[in-house]
Amino acid sequence: MFIEKLQPLTDVFDWLQHSWERPDTQRRVAFLILWVYLLALLGIELNRQGLLPPWLTSVTPTSHFYAIHLAFTLILVLEVMSLILVIPSSLSQSMGKQFEILTLILLRNAFKELAHLPEPVSVASDMMPVFLIAVSGAGALLVYMCLGLYKRIARRHMHFISSPELRMRYVMSKKLLALLLFIIFLGVAVRDVVLFVTTGNGQSFFETLYTILIFSDITLVLIAQRYMPAFHAVFRNSGFVIGTLLMRLSLSASPLWSPAIGLFAAVFVLALTWGTNYFTPLPRTDPPTSDGQKALPETTD
C-alpha cells in the first residue's frame, strides 16, 4: 500500500510529538514565556521613557497590559500546536483538547480587554472593558465545567475498526495530516512574525490557522469514513466537526457573542457524546474460537 511507504514521515511525526511532550521541554518553554513577559514589560517601560530606537518604538506598545496579552497569546500558540500534535489520538481526546483551547481563548480575550484600560487603572469613565472581562471570564469558567463533564462521560471507547492493519493505516493517515498541519503552522507563524516586525501591524494568526483547521477537520471526517463507514461512526465524527466548527467561528464573533457561541458548542458536544454513548450499540464479539481465545471486537475508534 502507498501509505505504508510513507512510514519514515510518520516516524518524523512521532519524534516531534515525543520531543514536545517531554517534561523538560515543557519546563523550558514555560521558562521562555516568563522571560518574554518580563522583557516585554521592560521594553514597554523603555518605550514610555523614550529610550528605545525609532525602529523599535514603532512596534512596541505603551501600555504595560500588552505584556499580559503577549504572554497569553504565546500560551495559546503552544496549545494550538498541541492540538495539531494530538490529532492522531482518538477523536474524544482531540475533542477534549479543543475544550481546553476554547477556555484559553476566552481567557485571552479577557486579558486582551486590559489593554483598553488606562494607566494607572481607572474604570470610572468606562465600565465596558470590565463588563467584557467578566463575560469572557464567566464563559471560560462555564466551558471549563463542561470540559470536566465531558471527561466523565467520554470514558467509553467506541470501537469501530476491527482489523489491526486498517487501524494502523488509519492512524498513519492522521499522522501524515498532522505533520502537514505542523509545517503549515510553522510557516504561518514565521510569516506573521516577519510581517509584524517589518510593518508593526498585528496579523490574524489564529483566524488564519483556525480556517485551515476547519478544512483539516473535514479531511479527518473523510479519512475516518473510509475506515469507519458505519452510520453511528459517521454521525459521531461529523457531529464532533460541527462542535469544533462552532468553537472556531466564535473566534471571529464580537466579545459578547464569542463566549455564547463557545458555550453552545461545548453543550452541543456534551449532548452529542452522551447521545452516542447511550444509543450506539456495543460492538459484537464473536464466540470463542477453537483454541479458547475470543475474536477481536468488530470495531475500534
Residue pairs with C-beta under 8 A, 6 or more apart in sequence:
1 169
3 169
3 172
3 173
3 176
4 169
4 172
6 172
6 176
7 172
9 175
9 176
9 179
10 172
10 175
10 176
10 179
12 179
13 88
13 175
13 176
13 178
13 179
13 182
14 175
16 85
16 179
16 182
17 85
17 88
19 25
20 81
20 82
20 85
21 85
29 78
33 71
33 74
33 75
36 70
36 71
36 74
37 67
37 68
37 70
37 71
40 66
40 67
40 70
40 71
41 64
41 67
43 52
43 56
43 60
44 60
44 61
44 62
44 63
44 64
44 66
44 67
45 64
46 52
46 60
47 56
47 57
47 60
47 61
47 62
48 62
52 60
58 200
59 196
59 197
59 200
61 115
63 115
63 117
63 119
64 119
65 111
65 114
65 115
65 117
65 119
66 115
68 111
68 114
69 108
69 111
69 112
69 114
69 115
72 104
72 107
72 108
72 111
73 108
75 104
75 108
76 101
76 104
76 105
76 108
76 206
77 189
77 205
79 97
79 100
79 101
79 104
80 101
80 185
80 206
80 209
81 182
81 185
82 97
83 94
83 97
83 98
83 101
83 213
84 178
84 181
84 182
84 185
85 178
85 182
86 93
86 94
86 97
87 94
87 174
87 175
87 177
87 178
87 181
87 216
87 220
88 171
88 174
88 175
88 178
90 157
90 301
91 224
91 236
91 237
91 240
91 301
92 154
92 157
92 158
92 273
92 301
95 150
95 154
95 240
95 243
95 244
95 269
95 273
96 147
96 150
96 151
96 154
98 243
98 244
98 247
99 143
99 144
99 146
99 147
99 150
99 266
99 269
100 147
101 247
102 143
102 247
102 250
102 262
102 265
102 266
103 140
103 143
103 144
103 147
104 140
105 206
105 250
105 251
105 258
105 262
106 136
106 137
106 139
106 140
106 143
106 258
106 259
106 262
107 136
107 137
107 140
109 132
109 136
109 255
109 258
110 132
110 133
110 136
110 137
110 140
113 129
113 132
113 133
113 136
113 255
114 129
114 133
116 129
117 123
117 129
123 129
123 130
132 255
132 256
135 255
135 256
135 259
136 255
136 258
136 259
138 259
139 258
139 259
139 260
139 262
139 263
140 259
142 259
142 263
142 266
143 259
143 262
143 263
143 266
146 263
146 266
146 267
146 269
146 270
147 266
149 270
150 266
150 269
150 270
150 273
153 270
153 273
153 274
153 277
154 273
154 277
156 277
157 300
157 301
158 232
158 233
158 236
158 276
158 280
158 299
158 300
158 301
159 283
159 297
159 298
159 299
159 300
159 301
160 227
160 228
160 230
160 232
160 233
160 299
160 300
160 301
161 167
161 170
161 227
161 228
161 299
161 300
161 301
162 296
162 297
162 298
162 299
162 300
164 296
166 227
167 227
167 300
169 227
170 223
170 224
170 227
170 228
173 223
174 220
174 223
177 216
177 219
177 220
177 223
181 212
181 213
181 216
184 209
184 212
185 209
188 205
188 208
188 209
188 212
189 205
191 203
192 203
192 205
192 208
195 201
195 203
196 202
196 203
206 251
207 251
207 252
210 248
210 251
211 248
213 244
213 248
214 244
214 245
214 248
217 241
217 244
217 245
218 241
220 237
220 241
221 234
221 237
221 238
221 241
224 233
224 234
224 237
225 233
225 234
225 237
228 234
228 237
228 299
228 301
230 299
232 276
232 279
232 280
232 281
233 299
235 276
236 272
236 276
236 280
239 268
239 269
239 272
239 276
240 269
240 272
242 268
243 265
243 266
243 268
243 269
243 272
244 265
246 261
246 262
246 264
246 265
246 268
247 261
247 262
247 265
247 266
249 261
250 257
250 258
250 259
250 261
250 262
250 265
251 258
253 261
283 297
283 298
283 299
284 297
284 298
285 294
285 295
285 297
285 298
286 294
286 295
287 294
287 295
288 294
289 295
